[in-house]
Amino acid sequence: MSNFKKHPDGYKSYLGRDNTGLYSVRIGWQVYASNANGTVLYKTIKEVKTPLDVEKFKTEYPKVWNELTQEISFQRKKQLAIDLRESNIPAYDRAAYKQKRGFTGSR
């Protein structure tokens, strides 16, 4: 049995989005900050962000990278759903507009 102490808040948690567009996610005991498409990655220690090489990080820690991108994707979808719910444009009008402009396929 290892001597690893689990975080009291669980394995991962979303910490928020700052004004520069970086999403902060805690995985294990480590906090990472990344943009939405994953081209920029920082390791956050006591509010100091240290840049990391994304390609090297993907190969060395694929499980952590997967969890990070999955959490950011989930938070983006969640925020989009909230914004669309609060919009005054009905869903059928939005779909008709996109279909008319050619933004969507024949679904």
C-alpha positions as CSV (number, residue, x, y, z in Angstrom):
1,M,0.0,0.0,0.0
2,S,1.4,3.4,-0.9
3,N,1.7,6.3,1.4
4,F,-0.5,8.6,-0.8
5,K,-3.0,10.8,1.0
6,K,-6.2,11.5,-1.0
7,H,-7.4,15.0,-1.5
8,P,-10.5,15.8,0.8
9,D,-12.4,17.3,-2.2
10,G,-12.0,14.3,-4.4
11,Y,-9.8,13.4,-7.4
12,K,-10.5,16.5,-9.5
13,S,-12.4,19.7,-9.2
14,Y,-13.0,22.8,-11.4
15,L,-11.6,25.9,-9.8
16,G,-12.9,28.5,-12.2
17,R,-11.9,30.6,-15.2
18,D,-9.8,33.7,-14.9
19,N,-10.0,36.9,-16.9
20,T,-7.3,35.8,-19.4
21,G,-9.4,32.8,-20.5
22,L,-7.5,30.1,-18.6
23,Y,-9.4,27.3,-17.0
24,S,-8.1,26.2,-13.6
25,V,-8.5,22.5,-12.7
26,R,-7.2,20.6,-9.7
27,I,-6.2,17.1,-10.4
28,G,-5.0,15.2,-7.4
29,W,-3.1,17.7,-5.4
30,Q,-1.8,19.7,-8.4
31,V,-3.5,22.7,-10.0
32,Y,-3.3,23.2,-13.8
33,A,-4.4,26.1,-15.9
34,S,-5.0,25.7,-19.6
35,N,-6.9,27.5,-22.4
36,A,-9.9,25.9,-24.1
37,N,-8.1,24.2,-27.0
38,G,-5.1,23.0,-24.9
39,T,-2.3,24.9,-26.6
40,V,-1.2,26.7,-23.4
41,L,-0.6,24.8,-20.1
42,Y,0.5,26.1,-16.7
43,K,1.3,24.4,-13.4
44,T,0.0,26.6,-10.6
45,I,1.8,26.6,-7.3
46,K,0.8,29.2,-4.7
47,E,-0.8,31.5,-7.4
48,V,2.4,31.4,-9.5
49,K,1.9,29.9,-12.9
50,T,4.8,28.0,-14.4
51,P,4.5,27.2,-18.1
52,L,4.8,23.6,-19.2
53,D,5.5,22.0,-22.6
54,V,2.2,20.7,-23.8
55,E,3.5,17.9,-26.1
56,K,5.9,16.6,-23.4
57,F,3.1,16.7,-20.8
58,K,0.8,14.7,-23.1
59,T,3.3,11.9,-23.5
60,E,4.5,11.8,-19.9
61,Y,1.1,12.2,-18.2
62,P,-1.6,11.0,-20.7
63,K,-4.2,10.2,-17.9
64,V,-3.8,13.6,-16.3
65,W,-4.0,15.3,-19.8
66,N,-7.2,13.3,-20.6
67,E,-8.8,14.3,-17.3
68,L,-7.8,18.0,-17.8
69,T,-9.2,18.2,-21.3
70,Q,-12.3,16.3,-20.3
71,E,-13.1,18.7,-17.4
72,I,-12.5,21.8,-19.5
73,S,-14.8,20.4,-22.2
74,F,-17.5,19.6,-19.7
75,Q,-17.3,23.1,-18.2
76,R,-17.5,24.7,-21.6
77,K,-20.6,22.7,-22.5
78,K,-22.2,23.4,-19.2
79,Q,-21.6,27.2,-19.7
80,L,-23.0,27.1,-23.2
81,A,-26.2,25.3,-21.9
82,I,-26.6,27.9,-19.2
83,D,-26.1,30.8,-21.8
84,L,-28.6,29.2,-24.3
85,R,-31.2,28.7,-21.5
86,E,-30.9,32.3,-20.5
87,S,-31.2,33.6,-24.1
88,N,-34.4,35.1,-25.3
89,I,-34.1,33.3,-28.7
90,P,-36.1,30.0,-28.8
91,A,-34.3,26.9,-29.8
92,Y,-36.4,26.3,-33.0
93,D,-35.6,29.9,-34.2
94,R,-31.9,29.3,-33.6
95,A,-32.0,26.0,-35.5
96,A,-33.9,27.5,-38.4
97,Y,-31.4,30.4,-38.6
98,K,-28.4,28.0,-38.7
99,Q,-30.1,25.8,-41.3
100,K,-30.9,28.8,-43.5
101,R,-27.4,30.1,-43.3
102,G,-25.9,26.7,-44.0
103,F,-24.1,26.3,-40.6
104,T,-25.5,22.9,-40.0
105,G,-25.8,19.8,-42.1
106,S,-28.9,17.8,-43.0
107,R,-29.5,16.5,-39.5
